[in-house]
Amino acid sequence: MKNILVPIGTSPDSHETLQYAVNFASDFNCRIYVMEVFSVPAVAGSLTNIEEKVAESSKEHLKEVIAKVDNKGVEIKIATYNGDLISGLKEIDNELGIDLIILAPRSNDIKEELYLGNTSGRIIKRTDIPTLIVPKGYQYGPYKTILTAFASGVLKKKKVLDPLITIKKHFNSGVNLLLVKNPGYKETDLKVNTALMDISSQMTITEHATTYLGVLEHLQSQQPDLLCVFRRKRGFFTSLWEKNTIMKSEFSARIPVLVLSVKKD
């Protein structure tokens, strides 16, 4: 893990998420890229320096956010992009190789009933980059116990687990697996990937209408420091991934959530 991306919006609390990312990066010897996306449409006859002025204003805003954190010696670089958010993320990933995105759940959306706002939801839904969702005001600390929940233990690529394995090794975390059998599950779903089994301390199998209901039960009983889930066509958040925003009534977590993508499986 080398490069961490922190999208910065207009929220006055952006520096809190950045500070969490800096503390994380300091532990894992990573560099951080703070990113802000702006949109200046190309209009015939417009001033040629408008984009430059907006880009400069965006950089100044990012510098103000950076100035509010203790960088702990972590290298923090600025990245701005004119255009669509997801296109910008993908372009930066292609250029730099982003290993992890760290963001707040609601991003720019201030609606209290939302767990994921439109911006953060789009990032998680439309990219394949591992993402760490950090609740507002959450203080960084070691992940002593990690609850990893899934409806299918099938993973075609071990590389999907790299962020989880890195975190486990660094903190010597206990990884507890939770296999939630949903209605209509297949027997193949019960065959858990050997790499996942190798890093786990224990595995629990339970039955619920949804994976989230199974997670709710075990979040309370296990009190983990980190929840790890998989984004895939069939699995945790199956219906939730169909839209950008997620209501707190549909899902919420008071601890950081690590989302690993297996969409390419």
ABEGO torsion letter per residue (X at the ends): XABBBBBBBABAAAAAAAAAAAAAAAAAGBBBBBBBBBBBBBBBGBBAAAAAAAAAAAAAAAAAAAAABBAGGBBBBBBBBBEBAAAAAAAAAAAAGBABBBBBAAEABABAABABBAAAAAAAAABABBBBBBBBGBBBBBBABBBBBBABABBABAAAAAAAAAAAAAAGBBBBBBBBBBBGBBAAAABBBAAAAAABABBBBBBBABAAAAAAAAAAAAGBABBBBBBBABEBGAAAAABABBBAAABBBABBBBBBBAAAX
